[in-house]
Amino acid sequence: MIIGPDLRYAAAEGRRFVARGSYFDKKGKGNNPRLGKTYSDDDLLRFVSNIYAVLLTRGIQGTYVYACDPALRAYLLEFIPSSG
C-alpha cells in the first residue's frame, strides 16, 4: 500500500495534514456551493485518513506500507513494525 503525497506529517507540530495540491479526487475535495457544502482541511483529512484506514485493513496475508512523505514514514514506524 502506498500512502501518496496527499497525506503528510508535520513533525514540528506533531500533526497530520492533507496537501490539497496533491489530492486529485475532484468530488472529494470540491466545494459545492449549490448544495451549500464546503469542505475544510479537517474534513478532507478525515476523509483521506478513512480511505487509507480502509485500504490498510484489506490485507489478508499482510500488508506492506510505503509513505511518500519522509516525515510521515518516520511517524508510522512508531506504530507499524518494520520488517527490514
N, CA, C and O atoms as a CHARMM CRD file, in Angstrom:
* protein
*
  336
    1    1 MET  N      0.85100  -1.16200   0.00000 PROA 1      0.00000
    2    1 MET  CA     0.00000   0.00000   0.00000 PROA 1      0.00000
    3    1 MET  C      0.89500   1.22200   0.00000 PROA 1      0.00000
    4    1 MET  O      1.79000   1.33800   0.83700 PROA 1      0.00000
    5    2 ILE  N      0.66800   2.11400  -0.90900 PROA 2      0.00000
    6    2 ILE  CA     1.44000   3.35300  -0.99600 PROA 2      0.00000
    7    2 ILE  C      0.57700   4.50100  -0.49000 PROA 2      0.00000
    8    2 ILE  O     -0.50900   4.75800  -1.00900 PROA 2      0.00000
    9    3 ILE  N      1.07500   5.17800   0.52300 PROA 3      0.00000
   10    3 ILE  CA     0.41600   6.38700   1.00600 PROA 3      0.00000
   11    3 ILE  C      1.04400   7.53200   0.23600 PROA 3      0.00000
   12    3 ILE  O      2.21000   7.87000   0.44000 PROA 3      0.00000
   13    4 GLY  N      0.26900   8.11700  -0.64200 PROA 4      0.00000
   14    4 GLY  CA     0.77000   9.12200  -1.56100 PROA 4      0.00000
   15    4 GLY  C      1.11300  10.44300  -0.91600 PROA 4      0.00000
   16    4 GLY  O      1.01800  10.59000   0.30200 PROA 4      0.00000
   17    5 PRO  N      1.51100  11.40200  -1.72500 PROA 5      0.00000
   18    5 PRO  CA     1.91800  12.71100  -1.20100 PROA 5      0.00000
   19    5 PRO  C      0.74900  13.56700  -0.71200 PROA 5      0.00000
   20    5 PRO  O      0.95300  14.69500  -0.26300 PROA 5      0.00000
   21    6 ASP  N     -0.46400  13.04300  -0.79700 PROA 6      0.00000
   22    6 ASP  CA    -1.60900  13.82300  -0.32200 PROA 6      0.00000
   23    6 ASP  C     -1.70000  13.84300   1.20100 PROA 6      0.00000
   24    6 ASP  O     -2.22300  14.80000   1.77200 PROA 6      0.00000
   25    7 LEU  N     -1.20000  12.80400   1.86800 PROA 7      0.00000
   26    7 LEU  CA    -1.21600  12.75000   3.33300 PROA 7      0.00000
   27    7 LEU  C      0.19900  12.98500   3.82800 PROA 7      0.00000
   28    7 LEU  O      1.12400  12.26300   3.45900 PROA 7      0.00000
   29    8 ARG  N      0.36000  14.00100   4.66600 PROA 8      0.00000
   30    8 ARG  CA     1.68700  14.38500   5.15400 PROA 8      0.00000
   31    8 ARG  C      1.68400  14.50400   6.66800 PROA 8      0.00000
   32    8 ARG  O      0.63400  14.47100   7.31000 PROA 8      0.00000
   33    9 TYR  N      2.88300  14.64200   7.22500 PROA 9      0.00000
   34    9 TYR  CA     3.04000  14.78300   8.66900 PROA 9      0.00000
   35    9 TYR  C      3.97800  15.94900   8.94400 PROA 9      0.00000
   36    9 TYR  O      5.07200  16.02200   8.38600 PROA 9      0.00000
   37   10 ALA  N      3.54200  16.85900   9.80800 PROA 10     0.00000
   38   10 ALA  CA     4.37300  17.98100  10.24100 PROA 10     0.00000
   39   10 ALA  C      4.98400  17.60200  11.58000 PROA 10     0.00000
   40   10 ALA  O      4.31800  17.68400  12.61200 PROA 10     0.00000
   41   11 ALA  N      6.24400  17.18900  11.57000 PROA 11     0.00000
   42   11 ALA  CA     6.89700  16.69500  12.78400 PROA 11     0.00000
   43   11 ALA  C      7.01600  17.78600  13.84200 PROA 11     0.00000
   44   11 ALA  O      6.86300  17.51000  15.03200 PROA 11     0.00000
   45   12 ALA  N      7.28500  19.01500  13.42800 PROA 12     0.00000
   46   12 ALA  CA     7.44700  20.11200  14.38800 PROA 12     0.00000
   47   12 ALA  C      6.15100  20.37500  15.15000 PROA 12     0.00000
   48   12 ALA  O      6.17700  20.73500  16.32700 PROA 12     0.00000
   49   13 GLU  N      5.02100  20.19300  14.47100 PROA 13     0.00000
   50   13 GLU  CA     3.71800  20.43400  15.09400 PROA 13     0.00000
   51   13 GLU  C      3.09000  19.15500  15.63400 PROA 13     0.00000
   52   13 GLU  O      2.14200  19.20600  16.41700 PROA 13     0.00000
   53   14 GLY  N      3.62200  18.00100  15.21100 PROA 14     0.00000
   54   14 GLY  CA     3.08900  16.72200  15.66500 PROA 14     0.00000
   55   14 GLY  C      1.68700  16.45200  15.15000 PROA 14     0.00000
   56   14 GLY  O      0.84400  15.93600  15.88400 PROA 14     0.00000
   57   15 ARG  N      1.42600  16.80000  13.88400 PROA 15     0.00000
   58   15 ARG  CA     0.08300  16.59100  13.34300 PROA 15     0.00000
   59   15 ARG  C      0.15000  16.15400  11.88000 PROA 15     0.00000
   60   15 ARG  O      1.08300  16.47800  11.14600 PROA 15     0.00000
   61   16 ARG  N     -0.87900  15.40600  11.49200 PROA 16     0.00000
   62   16 ARG  CA    -1.04900  15.01900  10.09400 PROA 16     0.00000
   63   16 ARG  C     -1.83500  16.11400   9.38800 PROA 16     0.00000
   64   16 ARG  O     -2.62000  16.82800  10.01200 PROA 16     0.00000
   65   17 PHE  N     -1.61900  16.24200   8.08400 PROA 17     0.00000
   66   17 PHE  CA    -2.39700  17.19100   7.30600 PROA 17     0.00000
   67   17 PHE  C     -2.48000  16.71500   5.86100 PROA 17     0.00000
   68   17 PHE  O     -1.71000  15.85800   5.42700 PROA 17     0.00000
   69   18 VAL  N     -3.42000  17.28000   5.13300 PROA 18     0.00000
   70   18 VAL  CA    -3.61200  16.92600   3.72900 PROA 18     0.00000
   71   18 VAL  C     -3.06400  18.05100   2.86600 PROA 18     0.00000
   72   18 VAL  O     -3.36000  19.22600   3.08400 PROA 18     0.00000
   73   19 ALA  N     -2.26400  17.67100   1.88900 PROA 19     0.00000
   74   19 ALA  CA    -1.76100  18.62500   0.90500 PROA 19     0.00000
   75   19 ALA  C     -2.78300  18.66600  -0.22900 PROA 19     0.00000
   76   19 ALA  O     -2.80900  17.77800  -1.08100 PROA 19     0.00000
   77   20 ARG  N     -3.61500  19.68900  -0.23500 PROA 20     0.00000
   78   20 ARG  CA    -4.69500  19.77700  -1.23400 PROA 20     0.00000
   79   20 ARG  C     -4.16800  19.75100  -2.66800 PROA 20     0.00000
   80   20 ARG  O     -4.83400  19.23000  -3.56300 PROA 20     0.00000
   81   21 GLY  N     -2.99400  20.30100  -2.88700 PROA 21     0.00000
   82   21 GLY  CA    -2.42000  20.31800  -4.23000 PROA 21     0.00000
   83   21 GLY  C     -2.03400  18.93700  -4.73800 PROA 21     0.00000
   84   21 GLY  O     -1.88000  18.73900  -5.94300 PROA 21     0.00000
   85   22 SER  N     -1.87600  17.98400  -3.82900 PROA 22     0.00000
   86   22 SER  CA    -1.50100  16.61800  -4.20500 PROA 22     0.00000
   87   22 SER  C     -2.67800  15.65900  -4.13400 PROA 22     0.00000
   88   22 SER  O     -2.51000  14.45800  -4.34400 PROA 22     0.00000
   89   23 TYR  N     -3.86200  16.17100  -3.84100 PROA 23     0.00000
   90   23 TYR  CA    -5.06900  15.34300  -3.76600 PROA 23     0.00000
   91   23 TYR  C     -5.91200  15.62900  -4.99800 PROA 23     0.00000
   92   23 TYR  O     -6.33700  16.76500  -5.20700 PROA 23     0.00000
   93   24 PHE  N     -6.15800  14.61000  -5.81700 PROA 24     0.00000
   94   24 PHE  CA    -6.74800  14.85000  -7.13300 PROA 24     0.00000
   95   24 PHE  C     -8.17900  14.36400  -7.31300 PROA 24     0.00000
   96   24 PHE  O     -8.69800  14.42300  -8.42700 PROA 24     0.00000
   97   25 ASP  N     -8.82800  13.89100  -6.27200 PROA 25     0.00000
   98   25 ASP  CA   -10.22400  13.47600  -6.38600 PROA 25     0.00000
   99   25 ASP  C    -11.10000  14.73000  -6.33000 PROA 25     0.00000
  100   25 ASP  O    -11.31700  15.29400  -5.25700 PROA 25     0.00000
  101   26 LYS  N    -11.59400  15.15400  -7.47200 PROA 26     0.00000
  102   26 LYS  CA   -12.36600  16.39800  -7.53500 PROA 26     0.00000
  103   26 LYS  C    -13.65700  16.32200  -6.73000 PROA 26     0.00000
  104   26 LYS  O    -14.08700  17.32000  -6.15200 PROA 26     0.00000
  105   27 LYS  N    -14.27100  15.15900  -6.68900 PROA 27     0.00000
  106   27 LYS  CA   -15.51000  15.01300  -5.91800 PROA 27     0.00000
  107   27 LYS  C    -15.22800  15.04200  -4.41700 PROA 27     0.00000
  108   27 LYS  O    -16.06700  15.48500  -3.63200 PROA 27     0.00000
  109   28 GLY  N    -14.04900  14.57000  -4.02300 PROA 28     0.00000
  110   28 GLY  CA   -13.72500  14.50600  -2.61100 PROA 28     0.00000
  111   28 GLY  C    -13.36500  15.84100  -2.00200 PROA 28     0.00000
  112   28 GLY  O    -13.69500  16.10400  -0.84600 PROA 28     0.00000
  113   29 LYS  N    -12.68300  16.70000  -2.77200 PROA 29     0.00000
  114   29 LYS  CA   -12.24200  17.96000  -2.19200 PROA 29     0.00000
  115   29 LYS  C    -13.02700  19.16700  -2.67600 PROA 29     0.00000
  116   29 LYS  O    -12.85700  20.26600  -2.14900 PROA 29     0.00000
  117   30 GLY  N    -13.87400  18.98100  -3.66100 PROA 30     0.00000
  118   30 GLY  CA   -14.57600  20.11400  -4.24100 PROA 30     0.00000
  119   30 GLY  C    -15.72300  20.61100  -3.38600 PROA 30     0.00000
  120   30 GLY  O    -16.52700  19.82800  -2.87800 PROA 30     0.00000
  121   31 ASN  N    -15.78700  21.90100  -3.23700 PROA 31     0.00000
  122   31 ASN  CA   -16.92200  22.50800  -2.55000 PROA 31     0.00000
  123   31 ASN  C    -18.10000  22.55900  -3.50500 PROA 31     0.00000
  124   31 ASN  O    -17.91800  22.66600  -4.71800 PROA 31     0.00000
  125   32 ASN  N    -19.29600  22.48400  -2.96700 PROA 32     0.00000
  126   32 ASN  CA   -20.49700  22.50800  -3.79000 PROA 32     0.00000
  127   32 ASN  C    -21.38300  23.65400  -3.32500 PROA 32     0.00000
  128   32 ASN  O    -22.20800  23.47900  -2.42900 PROA 32     0.00000
  129   33 PRO  N    -21.21400  24.83500  -3.93300 PROA 33     0.00000
  130   33 PRO  CA   -21.99600  25.99300  -3.48800 PROA 33     0.00000
  131   33 PRO  C    -23.49900  25.80900  -3.69700 PROA 33     0.00000
  132   33 PRO  O    -24.30000  26.35900  -2.94100 PROA 33     0.00000
  133   34 ARG  N    -23.88400  25.04900  -4.70500 PROA 34     0.00000
  134   34 ARG  CA   -25.30100  24.84800  -4.96700 PROA 34     0.00000
  135   34 ARG  C    -25.97100  24.09200  -3.82200 PROA 34     0.00000
  136   34 ARG  O    -27.11100  24.38300  -3.45900 PROA 34     0.00000
  137   35 LEU  N    -25.25700  23.12200  -3.25900 PROA 35     0.00000
  138   35 LEU  CA   -25.80000  22.37200  -2.12600 PROA 35     0.00000
  139   35 LEU  C    -25.39900  22.98000  -0.78300 PROA 35     0.00000
  140   35 LEU  O    -25.80800  22.49000   0.27000 PROA 35     0.00000
  141   36 GLY  N    -24.60400  24.04100  -0.82000 PROA 36     0.00000
  142   36 GLY  CA   -24.18000  24.68200   0.41300 PROA 36     0.00000
  143   36 GLY  C    -23.14000  23.89000   1.17900 PROA 36     0.00000
  144   36 GLY  O    -23.03600  24.02400   2.39800 PROA 36     0.00000
  145   37 LYS  N    -22.35400  23.05000   0.47200 PROA 37     0.00000
  146   37 LYS  CA   -21.33900  22.22700   1.13200 PROA 37     0.00000
  147   37 LYS  C    -19.96400  22.83500   0.91200 PROA 37     0.00000
  148   37 LYS  O    -19.57300  23.14700  -0.21200 PROA 37     0.00000
  149   38 THR  N    -19.25300  22.99200   1.99500 PROA 38     0.00000
  150   38 THR  CA   -17.85800  23.40400   1.93200 PROA 38     0.00000
  151   38 THR  C    -17.05700  22.42800   2.77600 PROA 38     0.00000
  152   38 THR  O    -17.50800  21.98500   3.83300 PROA 38     0.00000
  153   39 TYR  N    -15.87700  22.10300   2.30200 PROA 39     0.00000
  154   39 TYR  CA   -15.03200  21.12900   2.98300 PROA 39     0.00000
  155   39 TYR  C    -13.77100  21.82300   3.48300 PROA 39     0.00000
  156   39 TYR  O    -12.99200  22.37400   2.70500 PROA 39     0.00000
  157   40 SER  N    -13.59300  21.78100   4.79600 PROA 40     0.00000
  158   40 SER  CA   -12.39600  22.36600   5.39800 PROA 40     0.00000
  159   40 SER  C    -11.24200  21.37800   5.27100 PROA 40     0.00000
  160   40 SER  O    -11.42600  20.24100   4.83600 PROA 40     0.00000
  161   41 ASP  N    -10.05900  21.82500   5.65400 PROA 41     0.00000
  162   41 ASP  CA    -8.90500  20.93700   5.63900 PROA 41     0.00000
  163   41 ASP  C     -9.09300  19.78000   6.62200 PROA 41     0.00000
  164   41 ASP  O     -8.64800  18.66400   6.35400 PROA 41     0.00000
  165   42 ASP  N     -9.74500  20.03600   7.75400 PROA 42     0.00000
  166   42 ASP  CA   -10.01200  18.96300   8.72100 PROA 42     0.00000
  167   42 ASP  C    -10.98000  17.92900   8.15800 PROA 42     0.00000
  168   42 ASP  O    -10.81500  16.73100   8.39000 PROA 42     0.00000
  169   43 ASP  N    -11.99600  18.39200   7.41500 PROA 43     0.00000
  170   43 ASP  CA   -12.93000  17.45700   6.77300 PROA 43     0.00000
  171   43 ASP  C    -12.19500  16.57500   5.77000 PROA 43     0.00000
  172   43 ASP  O    -12.40700  15.36400   5.72000 PROA 43     0.00000
  173   44 LEU  N    -11.33500  17.19100   4.97700 PROA 44     0.00000
  174   44 LEU  CA   -10.58600  16.44200   3.97000 PROA 44     0.00000
  175   44 LEU  C     -9.61000  15.48000   4.63800 PROA 44     0.00000
  176   44 LEU  O     -9.41300  14.37200   4.14100 PROA 44     0.00000
  177   45 LEU  N     -8.99100  15.87500   5.75400 PROA 45     0.00000
  178   45 LEU  CA    -8.08900  14.98400   6.47900 PROA 45     0.00000
  179   45 LEU  C     -8.83200  13.75600   6.98900 PROA 45     0.00000
  180   45 LEU  O     -8.32000  12.64100   6.88500 PROA 45     0.00000
  181   46 ARG  N    -10.02800  13.94000   7.53600 PROA 46     0.00000
  182   46 ARG  CA   -10.81900  12.79400   7.99500 PROA 46     0.00000
  183   46 ARG  C    -11.17500  11.87600   6.83400 PROA 46     0.00000
  184   46 ARG  O    -11.10800  10.65400   6.96200 PROA 46     0.00000
  185   47 PHE  N    -11.55000  12.45800   5.71100 PROA 47     0.00000
  186   47 PHE  CA   -11.93300  11.69300   4.52700 PROA 47     0.00000
  187   47 PHE  C    -10.74700  10.86700   4.01200 PROA 47     0.00000
  188   47 PHE  O    -10.88500   9.66800   3.77400 PROA 47     0.00000
  189   48 VAL  N     -9.59000  11.50400   3.84100 PROA 48     0.00000
  190   48 VAL  CA    -8.40700  10.82400   3.30900 PROA 48     0.00000
  191   48 VAL  C     -7.90200   9.78000   4.30100 PROA 48     0.00000
  192   48 VAL  O     -7.52200   8.68100   3.89600 PROA 48     0.00000
  193   49 SER  N     -7.89200  10.10700   5.58900 PROA 49     0.00000
  194   49 SER  CA    -7.45100   9.15000   6.60900 PROA 49     0.00000
  195   49 SER  C     -8.34800   7.91600   6.61800 PROA 49     0.00000
  196   49 SER  O     -7.86500   6.79500   6.78400 PROA 49     0.00000
  197   50 ASN  N     -9.63800   8.11800   6.44200 PROA 50     0.00000
  198   50 ASN  CA   -10.57000   6.99800   6.39600 PROA 50     0.00000
  199   50 ASN  C    -10.30900   6.11600   5.17600 PROA 50     0.00000
  200   50 ASN  O    -10.38100   4.89100   5.27100 PROA 50     0.00000
  201   51 ILE  N    -10.01300   6.71800   4.05200 PROA 51     0.00000
  202   51 ILE  CA    -9.70800   5.95300   2.84100 PROA 51     0.00000
  203   51 ILE  C     -8.49800   5.05000   3.08100 PROA 51     0.00000
  204   51 ILE  O     -8.54100   3.85600   2.78400 PROA 51     0.00000
  205   52 TYR  N     -7.42300   5.62300   3.61800 PROA 52     0.00000
  206   52 TYR  CA    -6.22200   4.82700   3.87400 PROA 52     0.00000
  207   52 TYR  C     -6.47300   3.76900   4.94800 PROA 52     0.00000
  208   52 TYR  O     -5.94700   2.66000   4.84500 PROA 52     0.00000
  209   53 ALA  N     -7.25800   4.08300   5.96800 PROA 53     0.00000
  210   53 ALA  CA    -7.55800   3.11200   7.02300 PROA 53     0.00000
  211   53 ALA  C     -8.29100   1.90300   6.45300 PROA 53     0.00000
  212   53 ALA  O     -7.99600   0.76400   6.81500 PROA 53     0.00000
  213   54 VAL  N     -9.23900   2.15100   5.56700 PROA 54     0.00000
  214   54 VAL  CA    -9.97100   1.04200   4.94100 PROA 54     0.00000
  215   54 VAL  C     -9.03100   0.20200   4.09200 PROA 54     0.00000
  216   54 VAL  O     -9.07100  -1.02700   4.16100 PROA 54     0.00000
  217   55 LEU  N     -8.19100   0.84100   3.29400 PROA 55     0.00000
  218   55 LEU  CA    -7.27200   0.09200   2.44000 PROA 55     0.00000
  219   55 LEU  C     -6.25800  -0.70000   3.25400 PROA 55     0.00000
  220   55 LEU  O     -5.88500  -1.80600   2.86300 PROA 55     0.00000
  221   56 LEU  N     -5.80700  -0.15500   4.37400 PROA 56     0.00000
  222   56 LEU  CA    -4.81800  -0.85000   5.19600 PROA 56     0.00000
  223   56 LEU  C     -5.38500  -2.08300   5.88900 PROA 56     0.00000
  224   56 LEU  O     -4.62700  -2.96700   6.28600 PROA 56     0.00000
  225   57 THR  N     -6.69200  -2.15500   6.03800 PROA 57     0.00000
  226   57 THR  CA    -7.28700  -3.32000   6.70100 PROA 57     0.00000
  227   57 THR  C     -7.67900  -4.41500   5.71800 PROA 57     0.00000
  228   57 THR  O     -8.28300  -5.40800   6.12400 PROA 57     0.00000
  229   58 ARG  N     -7.35600  -4.26300   4.44200 PROA 58     0.00000
  230   58 ARG  CA    -7.76700  -5.24200   3.43800 PROA 58     0.00000
  231   58 ARG  C     -6.76400  -6.34900   3.20600 PROA 58     0.00000
  232   58 ARG  O     -7.07500  -7.31600   2.51000 PROA 58     0.00000
  233   59 GLY  N     -5.56000  -6.24200   3.77000 PROA 59     0.00000
  234   59 GLY  CA    -4.53800  -7.27300   3.55300 PROA 59     0.00000
  235   59 GLY  C     -4.89700  -8.56500   4.26100 PROA 59     0.00000
  236   59 GLY  O     -5.18100  -8.55500   5.45800 PROA 59     0.00000
  237   60 ILE  N     -4.89000  -9.67400   3.54300 PROA 60     0.00000
  238   60 ILE  CA    -5.22900 -10.96600   4.13000 PROA 60     0.00000
  239   60 ILE  C     -3.96900 -11.64100   4.68400 PROA 60     0.00000
  240   60 ILE  O     -3.97100 -12.11700   5.82000 PROA 60     0.00000
  241   61 GLN  N     -2.92100 -11.68200   3.90600 PROA 61     0.00000
  242   61 GLN  CA    -1.67300 -12.32100   4.32800 PROA 61     0.00000
  243   61 GLN  C     -0.70900 -11.32100   4.96300 PROA 61     0.00000
  244   61 GLN  O      0.33000 -11.71900   5.49000 PROA 61     0.00000
  245   62 GLY  N     -1.03600 -10.03900   4.92300 PROA 62     0.00000
  246   62 GLY  CA    -0.16200  -8.98900   5.43100 PROA 62     0.00000
  247   62 GLY  C     -0.18700  -7.80700   4.49000 PROA 62     0.00000
  248   62 GLY  O     -0.73600  -7.88300   3.39100 PROA 62     0.00000
  249   63 THR  N      0.39600  -6.74100   4.91900 PROA 63     0.00000
  250   63 THR  CA     0.38600  -5.52300   4.11100 PROA 63     0.00000
  251   63 THR  C      1.73400  -4.82400   4.21300 PROA 63     0.00000
  252   63 THR  O      2.25200  -4.61600   5.31000 PROA 63     0.00000
  253   64 TYR  N      2.28600  -4.47200   3.09100 PROA 64     0.00000
  254   64 TYR  CA     3.48300  -3.63800   3.05100 PROA 64     0.00000
  255   64 TYR  C      3.01800  -2.19900   2.90800 PROA 64     0.00000
  256   64 TYR  O      2.11900  -1.90000   2.12200 PROA 64     0.00000
  257   65 VAL  N      3.63600  -1.31100   3.67200 PROA 65     0.00000
  258   65 VAL  CA     3.22900   0.09200   3.65500 PROA 65     0.00000
  259   65 VAL  C      4.42600   0.95100   3.28900 PROA 65     0.00000
  260   65 VAL  O      5.51200   0.79400   3.84800 PROA 65     0.00000
  261   66 TYR  N      4.22000   1.86400   2.34400 PROA 66     0.00000
  262   66 TYR  CA     5.23800   2.84600   1.98500 PROA 66     0.00000
  263   66 TYR  C      4.57600   4.21400   1.98100 PROA 66     0.00000
  264   66 TYR  O      3.53000   4.40600   1.36000 PROA 66     0.00000
  265   67 ALA  N      5.19400   5.16400   2.68000 PROA 67     0.00000
  266   67 ALA  CA     4.68900   6.53600   2.69600 PROA 67     0.00000
  267   67 ALA  C      5.63900   7.41400   1.88900 PROA 67     0.00000
  268   67 ALA  O      6.84900   7.39200   2.11300 PROA 67     0.00000
  269   68 CYS  N      5.10000   8.17600   0.96200 PROA 68     0.00000
  270   68 CYS  CA     5.91100   9.05100   0.12000 PROA 68     0.00000
  271   68 CYS  C      6.57100  10.16600   0.93200 PROA 68     0.00000
  272   68 CYS  O      7.70100  10.55700   0.64100 PROA 68     0.00000
  273   69 ASP  N      5.87700  10.67500   1.93900 PROA 69     0.00000
  274   69 ASP  CA     6.39800  11.75200   2.77300 PROA 69     0.00000
  275   69 ASP  C      7.35500  11.16200   3.81400 PROA 69     0.00000
  276   69 ASP  O      6.93900  10.32400   4.61400 PROA 69     0.00000
  277   70 PRO  N      8.63500  11.58100   3.82400 PROA 70     0.00000
  278   70 PRO  CA     9.60000  11.01600   4.77900 PROA 70     0.00000
  279   70 PRO  C      9.20400  11.22400   6.24500 PROA 70     0.00000
  280   70 PRO  O      9.43000  10.34200   7.07300 PROA 70     0.00000
  281   71 ALA  N      8.62500  12.36400   6.56800 PROA 71     0.00000
  282   71 ALA  CA     8.21300  12.62300   7.95100 PROA 71     0.00000
  283   71 ALA  C      7.07100  11.68900   8.35100 PROA 71     0.00000
  284   71 ALA  O      7.04700  11.19100   9.47600 PROA 71     0.00000
  285   72 LEU  N      6.13400  11.45100   7.44800 PROA 72     0.00000
  286   72 LEU  CA     5.03700  10.52200   7.73100 PROA 72     0.00000
  287   72 LEU  C      5.57300   9.10000   7.85500 PROA 72     0.00000
  288   72 LEU  O      5.10800   8.33300   8.69800 PROA 72     0.00000
  289   73 ARG  N      6.53900   8.75000   7.02800 PROA 73     0.00000
  290   73 ARG  CA     7.14700   7.42900   7.09300 PROA 73     0.00000
  291   73 ARG  C      7.78200   7.19700   8.46500 PROA 73     0.00000
  292   73 ARG  O      7.59700   6.13700   9.06300 PROA 73     0.00000
  293   74 ALA  N      8.52500   8.18000   8.96300 PROA 74     0.00000
  294   74 ALA  CA     9.15200   8.06400  10.28100 PROA 74     0.00000
  295   74 ALA  C      8.09500   7.98900  11.38000 PROA 74     0.00000
  296   74 ALA  O      8.25700   7.24400  12.34600 PROA 74     0.00000
  297   75 TYR  N      7.02400   8.74800  11.24100 PROA 75     0.00000
  298   75 TYR  CA     5.93500   8.73200  12.22100 PROA 75     0.00000
  299   75 TYR  C      5.25800   7.36100  12.25900 PROA 75     0.00000
  300   75 TYR  O      4.95700   6.84500  13.33500 PROA 75     0.00000
  301   76 LEU  N      5.02100   6.77700  11.09800 PROA 76     0.00000
  302   76 LEU  CA     4.34000   5.48300  11.03400 PROA 76     0.00000
  303   76 LEU  C      5.18900   4.34100  11.58100 PROA 76     0.00000
  304   76 LEU  O      4.65200   3.32300  12.01800 PROA 76     0.00000
  305   77 LEU  N      6.49900   4.50100  11.56000 PROA 77     0.00000
  306   77 LEU  CA     7.37000   3.46100  12.11500 PROA 77     0.00000
  307   77 LEU  C      7.14500   3.27100  13.61100 PROA 77     0.00000
  308   77 LEU  O      7.47800   2.21900  14.15800 PROA 77     0.00000
  309   78 GLU  N      6.59100   4.26600  14.26900 PROA 78     0.00000
  310   78 GLU  CA     6.26300   4.12900  15.69400 PROA 78     0.00000
  311   78 GLU  C      5.10400   3.14800  15.90800 PROA 78     0.00000
  312   78 GLU  O      4.97700   2.55600  16.98000 PROA 78     0.00000
  313   79 PHE  N      4.26700   2.98000  14.89100 PROA 79     0.00000
  314   79 PHE  CA     3.05700   2.17700  15.01900 PROA 79     0.00000
  315   79 PHE  C      3.07400   0.88900  14.21900 PROA 79     0.00000
  316   79 PHE  O      2.40700  -0.07900  14.58400 PROA 79     0.00000
  317   80 ILE  N      3.82300   0.86900  13.14500 PROA 80     0.00000
  318   80 ILE  CA     3.87700  -0.28900  12.25500 PROA 80     0.00000
  319   80 ILE  C      5.28600  -0.87300  12.32000 PROA 80     0.00000
  320   80 ILE  O      6.25300  -0.17700  12.00700 PROA 80     0.00000
  321   81 PRO  N      5.41900  -2.13000  12.71600 PROA 81     0.00000
  322   81 PRO  CA     6.76100  -2.71800  12.80600 PROA 81     0.00000
  323   81 PRO  C      7.41900  -2.84000  11.43200 PROA 81     0.00000
  324   81 PRO  O      6.75400  -3.11700  10.43300 PROA 81     0.00000
  325   82 SER  N      8.70000  -2.63300  11.40000 PROA 82     0.00000
  326   82 SER  CA     9.45900  -2.72500  10.16100 PROA 82     0.00000
  327   82 SER  C      9.98200  -4.15500   9.99000 PROA 82     0.00000
  328   82 SER  O     10.40300  -4.79200  10.95400 PROA 82     0.00000
  329   83 SER  N      9.94800  -4.63900   8.76400 PROA 83     0.00000
  330   83 SER  CA    10.41800  -5.99400   8.50600 PROA 83     0.00000
  331   83 SER  C     11.88600  -6.00200   8.08000 PROA 83     0.00000
  332   83 SER  O     12.49000  -7.06700   7.95700 PROA 83     0.00000
  333   84 GLY  N     12.45100  -4.83700   7.85700 PROA 84     0.00000
  334   84 GLY  CA    13.81700  -4.84100   7.36800 PROA 84     0.00000
  335   84 GLY  C     14.62300  -3.83300   8.05900 PROA 84     0.00000
  336   84 GLY  O     15.81200  -3.69100   7.77400 PROA 84     0.00000
